[in-house]
């Protein structure tokens, strides 16, 4: 006779297999094609947004270089320093926003691959890549929105807008805290940073579920998008600060 724990394990496996089957059927339907088209359109738009960030960051860098030239020529004034600081703050904020945009772009790309891949071994590889991506971006975005970012946000934002940035950052941190054990195990045993223990690798790979990865990726997307939404008020405040530095 099987124990209650064994019965429970069998039930979980059956449910996982059913969910994988249900998702696969949906991805192969007209709904799946519509989702694929929508993802491709969003990916194209996000690529354009990344290019716009490059233009804005280069503009800030160019303006700072011009100010440095004036300082080197002996025009060192409080006015120039105020202008340079405004551009430095905006460049930093734009860099963070661009990184979040890049994260979203990579997430959509992984989603497209993961949702519609039919080959089991390819799904496994993409699920591992998705786990590595989430791990790396959680660490990067936490670092990018650290002390310097918080200092700039505190200077430029209202209390209400500042609170939203902190809530969004905490939601990302909470997601990482919850998912780090799983993501870390996949990263260290099946990903680019894997150990060389074959049996452990196989154990981890056999535990990487397609449907679980899709669900986890969806929650990751939600928290990173929330963080991204808090960037616009900060970018707008930075532009206003630049305008004030130039007397506008």
N, C-alpha and C positions, 0 to 999 in steps of 0.2 A: 504493500500500500504506500502511496505517496503521502508525504507530509503536507500540511497546510501551506508551508513556505514554498514547496515544490509546485503545488497547484497554482499558487499566486504567480510564481515565475513563469509557468506555462501560459497563464492568462495574459500576462504582460507581453510576452513574445507574440502571442496571437494578435493582440491589439495593435502592436507595432507593425506586424506584417499587414494587417488590415488597413491601417492608416497609410502605409507606404503604397499599397495597392490602390486605395482611394485617390491619393494624390497623383499617382501615375496616370490613372484613368482621366482625372480632371485635366492634367497637363496635355494629354493627347486629344482633348476635346476642343470644340470651338472656343470655349472659355480660355483654354490654354493658349491658343493662337492669338486671341485678343490680348492676353496678358503679355505674351512675347512681344507683340507689336508695340504695346504701351511701354514696356521696359526699354526697347530699342530707341523709342522716341525720347524717353527720359535720359538715357545714356548720351544721346547726341546733344541734348540741351545742356547736360552737365559738363560735357567736354567743352562746349562754347563758354560756359561760365568760368571754367578753369583758365581758358585763354584770356578772358577779361581780367581775372585776378592778376595774371602775369603783367598785363599792360598797366594796371593800377600800381602794382608794386614797383615796377620799373620807373614809373613817373615819380614816386616818392624818392627812390634812390637817386634819380637824376637831380631832383630839387635839393636833396641833401648834399650832393656833390657840388652843385653850384654855390651853396652856402659855404661849404668848406673852402672853395676857391676864394671867395670873398674874405673869409677869415684869414686865410694864408696871405692875402694881399694887404692885411692890416685893417680890415673893416670890421674888426671884432666889436660887436655891439650887443646890448641886451635884446634889441629887436631881432637881430639875426638868430640869436640863441633860442628865442621863443619860437621862431619859425622852424628852426631845425628840430626842436623838441616835438613840435606838433607833427612834423613829417615822420620823425622816428616812431612816435606812438602809433601813427596811422599805418606805417609800414609793418610794425609788429602785429597790430590787430588784423591787417589784411593777410598777413602770413598765416595766422591762426585760422582765419575764415577760409583761406584757400586750402589749408590742410583738411579742414572739415569737409569742404567740397570734394576734395580728392578722395577722402574716406567714403563719402556717399557714392561717388563714381565707381570706386572699386567694389563697393557693396552691391550695387546694381549689376555690375559685370559678373560677379560671383553668383548672384541670384539667377541670372539668365542661364549661366552654365549649369548650375545645380538643378534648377527646376526642370530642364528639358533634356538632360542627359539620360540616355536609355541604357548605356552599358554599365554594368554593376561595378566593375573595377574602376572605371572613369568617375563614377559617382563617388566612390570611396576616396579617390585622390582629390576630387574637388571639395568634398566635405572636410578633408584634412586641411586643404588650403584655406577654406572658409574659417576654420577654427584658428589657424595661425594668424590670419588677417585680423580677426576680432581681438585676439590677444595683443598683437602688436599695436593696433590702433587704440585700444583702451589705455595702454601704457603711454603712448605718444600724446594722446589728447589730454590725459591727466597732467602730463608734464607741461604741455603747451599752455594750458589754462592755469598754471601755477601762480607763484607769487607776483611775477612781473605783470602778468595778465590781470590779476586781481587788483594790483595797484593802479593800473591804467583804468580799469573799469570803475574803480572807486572814485577816481578823479573826474571821470567823464559822464557817468550815468546817474540817473535819479535813484533814489532808494528802492523804488519799485522795480525798475529795470535791473538794478544790481542784484536784487533778491532772485529774480528769474534766472540770471546767469548762474548763481550759486546753486539753485535748486536743480537746474539742468546738469550741472557738473556733478552734483551729488548722485543724481539718478544714474549717470554713467558709472560713477564709482561703485554704486550699489550693485549694478549689473555685473561689473567685473569681479567684485567680491564674491558674488553668488556663483558665477560661472568659471572663475579662475581655476578651481581644482580640475574641472573637466578639460578646459582649454589647455591648461598647462600639461596635463597628462598626455593629451594628443600631440602637443607641440614637442614634448621631450621624448616621446616614444615612437611617433609616426611621421613627424614633420621634418623640416630642414635641420632642426636641432636634436634629432633623435639619437638615442643611445643605441648600442649595438647588440641588445638582447633580443634575439629573434622571437622567442616565446612571448616576451612582454609586448613586443611590437604587434604580434598577431592577436594577442588578447585585447589590446587597445583598438586595433583596427576593426576587429569583430564587434566591438561595442559602439562603433561610430554609426549611428542610425541616420538614414537619409531624412526622414521626417523630423527627427529631433534637431538636426542641423538647420533645417529650413525654419523651424519654429524659433530656435535660438537666434538665427540671423535676422529674423523679423523683429525680435525684441531689441537686438543690437541696433538695427536701423532706426527704430522708434526713439531710442535714447540719444543717438547721435544726431538725428534730425532735430530733436528738441534743442540740443546744444547749438546746432547751426542756426536755428531761428533767433537765438539770443544775440547773434552777431550783428544783425542789421542795425539795431539801435546804437550799438557801440561804434560801428563804422560811420553812421550818420553823425554821431556826436564828435567823432574824430574829424570829419569834414568841416563841421561847424567850428571846431577849435582852430583848424587851419585858416578858415575864413576870418576868424577873430584876430589871428596873428598877423593877417595882411590888412586889417582894418576894414573888413567887410561885414 
